[in-house]
């Protein structure tokens, strides 16, 4: 009976040790994942040192599928414009419709335009002068 109790105790210790290692491994992977996403994160970097190409594009809204707007530029090219979150547009009362002629002032980064301002019959403000999104706290 003493041997059975000893065997059971060893088994219990083994499971506790294995479970502890599992938690340490999980915590390590979580920390690594947070580090990697902060370095190569999916969100564009609109820090004060943002160096995107500043652009002004005038054209007609072809399609809106939040958060992307397709703009047919006067130059004949199609542009993808990142509008930001739908809730921000709704909160501000901003609206755009296909067929509307607009002017987009913002930053080109990759295949996207990140607008500071969109002008039609009103001025829609989406980012500050540095490109920082107005829907995010500073």
LINQUIJO-V316731 format. One record per residue. N is the residue number from 0. RES is the residue in one small letter. PHI is phi as a letter, one per 30 degrees, with the letter a starting at -180 (* if undefined). OMEGA is omega in radians with two decimals (999 if undefined). Layout:
n=N res=RES phi=PHI omega=OMEGA
n=N res=RES phi=PHI omega=OMEGA
This chain:
n=0 res=x phi=* omega=3.12
n=1 res=x phi=d omega=3.11
n=2 res=x phi=d omega=3.11
n=3 res=x phi=d omega=3.13
n=4 res=x phi=d omega=3.12
n=5 res=x phi=d omega=3.12
n=6 res=x phi=d omega=3.12
n=7 res=x phi=d omega=3.13
n=8 res=x phi=d omega=3.11
n=9 res=x phi=d omega=3.11
n=10 res=x phi=d omega=3.14
n=11 res=x phi=d omega=3.10
n=12 res=x phi=d omega=-3.14
n=13 res=x phi=d omega=-3.14
n=14 res=x phi=d omega=3.11
n=15 res=x phi=d omega=3.12
n=16 res=x phi=d omega=3.14
n=17 res=x phi=d omega=3.13
n=18 res=x phi=d omega=3.10
n=19 res=x phi=d omega=3.10
n=20 res=x phi=d omega=-3.13
n=21 res=x phi=d omega=3.11
n=22 res=x phi=d omega=3.11
n=23 res=x phi=d omega=3.12
n=24 res=x phi=d omega=3.13
n=25 res=x phi=d omega=3.12
n=26 res=x phi=d omega=3.13
n=27 res=x phi=d omega=3.12
n=28 res=x phi=d omega=3.12
n=29 res=x phi=d omega=3.12
n=30 res=x phi=d omega=3.12
n=31 res=x phi=d omega=3.13
n=32 res=x phi=d omega=3.10
n=33 res=x phi=d omega=3.13
n=34 res=x phi=d omega=-3.10
n=35 res=x phi=d omega=-3.13
n=36 res=x phi=d omega=3.09
n=37 res=x phi=d omega=3.12
n=38 res=x phi=d omega=-3.10
n=39 res=x phi=c omega=-3.01
n=40 res=x phi=e omega=-3.12
n=41 res=x phi=d omega=-3.14
n=42 res=x phi=d omega=3.09
n=43 res=x phi=d omega=-3.14
n=44 res=x phi=d omega=3.10
n=45 res=x phi=c omega=3.11
n=46 res=x phi=d omega=3.13
n=47 res=x phi=e omega=-3.12
n=48 res=x phi=c omega=-3.12
n=49 res=x phi=e omega=-3.07
n=50 res=x phi=c omega=3.10
n=51 res=x phi=d omega=3.11
n=52 res=x phi=d omega=3.13
n=53 res=x phi=d omega=-3.07
n=54 res=x phi=b omega=2.96
n=55 res=x phi=b omega=-3.09
n=56 res=x phi=b omega=3.09
n=57 res=x phi=c omega=3.14
n=58 res=x phi=a omega=-3.08
n=59 res=x phi=c omega=3.09
n=60 res=x phi=d omega=3.13
n=61 res=x phi=c omega=-3.05
n=62 res=x phi=a omega=3.04
n=63 res=x phi=b omega=3.08
n=64 res=x phi=b omega=-2.99
n=65 res=x phi=e omega=0.20
n=66 res=x phi=c omega=-3.08
n=67 res=x phi=c omega=3.02
n=68 res=x phi=c omega=3.06
n=69 res=x phi=c omega=-3.10
n=70 res=x phi=c omega=3.04
n=71 res=x phi=c omega=-3.08
n=72 res=x phi=d omega=3.07
n=73 res=x phi=d omega=3.12
n=74 res=x phi=d omega=3.11
n=75 res=x phi=j omega=-3.13
n=76 res=x phi=d omega=3.02
n=77 res=x phi=c omega=-3.12
n=78 res=x phi=b omega=3.03
n=79 res=x phi=c omega=-3.08
n=80 res=x phi=c omega=3.10
n=81 res=x phi=d omega=-3.04
n=82 res=x phi=d omega=-3.02
n=83 res=x phi=j omega=-3.05
n=84 res=x phi=d omega=-3.13
n=85 res=x phi=d omega=-3.11
n=86 res=x phi=d omega=3.12
n=87 res=x phi=d omega=3.12
n=88 res=x phi=d omega=-3.13
n=89 res=x phi=d omega=3.14
n=90 res=x phi=d omega=-3.12
n=91 res=x phi=d omega=-3.10
n=92 res=x phi=i omega=3.13
n=93 res=x phi=d omega=3.07
n=94 res=x phi=b omega=3.00
n=95 res=x phi=b omega=-3.14
n=96 res=x phi=b omega=3.01
n=97 res=x phi=e omega=-3.10
n=98 res=x phi=j omega=3.14
n=99 res=x phi=d omega=3.04
n=100 res=x phi=d omega=-3.10
n=101 res=x phi=b omega=3.00
n=102 res=x phi=b omega=3.14
n=103 res=x phi=c omega=3.07
n=104 res=x phi=c omega=-3.09
n=105 res=x phi=a omega=-3.05
n=106 res=x phi=b omega=3.07
n=107 res=x phi=c omega=3.11
n=108 res=x phi=b omega=-3.06
n=109 res=x phi=i omega=-3.12
n=110 res=x phi=c omega=-3.08
n=111 res=x phi=c omega=2.96
n=112 res=x phi=c omega=3.10
n=113 res=x phi=c omega=-3.01
n=114 res=x phi=d omega=2.92
n=115 res=x phi=d omega=-3.11
n=116 res=x phi=b omega=2.95
n=117 res=x phi=b omega=-3.10
n=118 res=x phi=c omega=2.89
n=119 res=x phi=b omega=3.03
n=120 res=x phi=d omega=3.07
n=121 res=x phi=b omega=3.10
n=122 res=x phi=c omega=3.10
n=123 res=x phi=c omega=-3.13
n=124 res=x phi=c omega=-3.10
n=125 res=x phi=c omega=-3.13
n=126 res=x phi=b omega=3.08
n=127 res=x phi=d omega=-3.07
n=128 res=x phi=d omega=3.14
n=129 res=x phi=d omega=-3.12
n=130 res=x phi=j omega=-3.11
n=131 res=x phi=d omega=-3.11
n=132 res=x phi=d omega=-3.12
n=133 res=x phi=d omega=3.10
n=134 res=x phi=d omega=3.10
n=135 res=x phi=c omega=3.08
n=136 res=x phi=d omega=3.14
n=137 res=x phi=d omega=999
